[in-house]
């Protein structure tokens, strides 16, 4: 008797969803959920019920001004959505700290570790008192109804960032006059 791999996968996802415990329920009113739905690109296309379930799997984390959310080189398996405050994304190159971005409420960070299982490629530090929602890979993957939407939207966010980086790289090449062929 052959076993359909799709059935095995669905069964495994259901078992995983039962094993992985969600954090204590969040008390989010409808207005806050709608604001999150409208501002957070990672949740684009989610129904209200799906979004509520997704938000319930998050861990709220407060960060004081100056606190490090995570360091470049840390092992990462989660991403964050900034709910309030402001953070800065920094990378160290040859001993110099370079600011890559300043992020405000509604933006996400750390998603490269979620999709690629990478070491953190940058340090994220709170500029002001901030609150993030932290989503662990195991919890996201345990809920396929929202996982496919999150991963698709993360791909869109990363693609947009790559477009901006490509433009910045092209501008830098033009400014420096180094138009030689450099392999990517």
C-alpha positions in Angstrom: 0.0 0.0 0.0 1.4 3.4 -1.0 1.1 6.4 1.3 0.5 9.7 -0.3 3.3 12.1 0.7 0.8 15.0 0.8 -1.2 13.2 3.4 1.9 12.6 5.5 2.8 16.2 5.2 -0.7 17.4 6.3 -0.6 14.9 9.2 2.8 16.1 10.3 1.7 19.8 10.1 -1.3 19.0 12.3 0.8 17.2 14.9 3.3 20.0 14.9 0.5 22.6 15.4 -0.8 20.6 18.4 2.7 20.3 20.0 3.9 23.9 19.6 2.2 25.9 22.2 1.0 29.4 21.5 1.9 32.2 23.9 -0.9 33.4 26.2 -3.7 35.0 24.2 -3.4 38.6 23.2 -6.1 41.2 23.9 -6.1 43.1 20.6 -9.2 45.1 19.7 -10.5 45.2 16.1 -9.1 48.7 15.5 -5.6 47.6 16.4 -5.9 44.5 14.2 -7.1 46.6 11.3 -4.2 49.1 11.7 -1.7 46.2 11.8 -3.3 44.7 8.7 -3.1 48.0 6.8 0.5 48.9 7.8 2.4 45.6 8.1 3.3 44.4 4.6 4.1 40.8 5.9 0.3 40.4 6.6 -1.0 41.7 3.2 -3.7 39.4 1.9 -4.6 37.8 5.3 -8.2 37.5 6.4 -9.1 39.0 9.8 -9.4 35.5 11.3 -6.0 34.4 9.9 -4.4 37.6 11.1 -5.8 37.2 14.6 -4.4 33.6 14.7 -1.1 34.8 13.5 -0.9 37.7 16.0 -1.7 35.2 18.7 1.5 33.2 18.0 3.7 36.3 18.5 5.7 37.1 21.6 5.7 40.8 22.6 9.1 42.1 23.4 9.8 45.6 24.9 13.1 47.2 24.1 14.5 50.2 25.9 16.3 52.9 24.0 19.9 51.7 23.3 19.0 48.0 23.8 20.2 45.5 21.2 17.4 43.4 19.7 19.9 41.0 18.2 23.6 41.2 17.1 25.2 40.6 13.7 26.4 37.0 13.7 23.8 35.7 16.1 22.0 32.6 15.1 18.5 33.6 14.1 15.2 31.7 13.6 12.7 34.5 14.0 11.6 37.8 12.6 10.2 40.9 14.3 7.6 43.4 13.5 8.1 46.8 15.1 4.8 47.8 16.8 6.0 51.1 18.4 9.2 53.0 18.6 12.1 53.1 16.2 15.1 50.8 15.6 18.3 51.1 13.6 19.8 48.4 11.4 23.6 48.5 11.6 26.4 46.5 10.0 30.1 46.5 10.9 32.5 46.7 8.0 36.3 46.8 8.7 35.6 48.0 12.2 33.2 50.8 11.1 29.5 50.7 12.1 27.4 51.5 9.1 23.7 52.4 9.4 21.7 50.5 6.8 18.2 51.6 7.8 16.0 53.2 10.4 12.7 51.4 10.8 9.5 52.7 12.3 6.2 51.0 13.4 4.8 48.6 10.9 8.1 47.5 9.4 9.7 44.1 9.9 13.3 43.0 10.4 15.1 39.7 10.9 13.2 37.9 8.2 16.3 36.8 6.4 17.0 34.4 9.3 13.5 33.1 9.0 13.6 32.2 5.3 17.2 31.2 5.1 18.3 29.9 8.5 21.1 32.3 8.4 23.3 34.0 11.0 22.0 37.5 11.6 23.5 39.8 8.9 23.2 43.0 10.9 22.7 44.3 14.4 19.3 45.9 15.3 19.3 48.4 18.1 16.4 50.4 19.6 16.8 54.1 19.0 13.8 54.8 21.3 11.8 52.7 23.7 10.1 50.2 21.3 7.9 47.1 21.2 8.3 44.3 18.7 6.2 41.3 18.0 8.6 38.3 17.6 7.6 35.4 15.4 9.6 32.2 15.7 10.0 30.0 12.6 8.6 26.9 14.3 5.4 28.8 15.2 5.0 30.3 11.8 5.6 27.0 10.0 3.1 25.2 12.3 0.2 27.2 10.8 0.2 26.7 7.0 -2.8 29.0 6.6 -0.8 32.0 7.5 2.8 30.7 6.7 2.4 30.7 3.0 1.2 34.3 3.1 4.0 35.4 5.4 6.7 33.8 3.3 5.3 35.2 0.1 5.1 38.7 1.6 8.6 38.4 3.0 9.8 37.5 -0.5 8.2 40.7 -1.7 9.8 42.8 1.1 13.2 41.3 0.4 12.8 41.9 -3.3 12.0 45.5 -2.8 15.0 45.9 -0.5 17.2 44.3 -3.2 15.9 46.8 -5.8 16.9 49.7 -3.5 20.3 48.1 -2.8 20.9 47.6 -6.5 20.1 51.3 -7.2 22.4 52.4 -4.4 25.2 50.1 -5.7 24.7 51.5 -9.2 24.9 55.1 -7.9 28.1 54.2 -5.9 29.7 52.7 -9.0 28.9 55.8 -11.1 30.2 58.1 -8.3 33.5 56.2 -7.9 34.0 55.7 -11.6 34.7 52.0 -11.1 32.7 50.6 -14.0 34.8 47.5 -14.3 33.1 44.1 -14.3 32.9 42.8 -10.8 31.2 39.5 -10.2 28.2 39.5 -7.9 
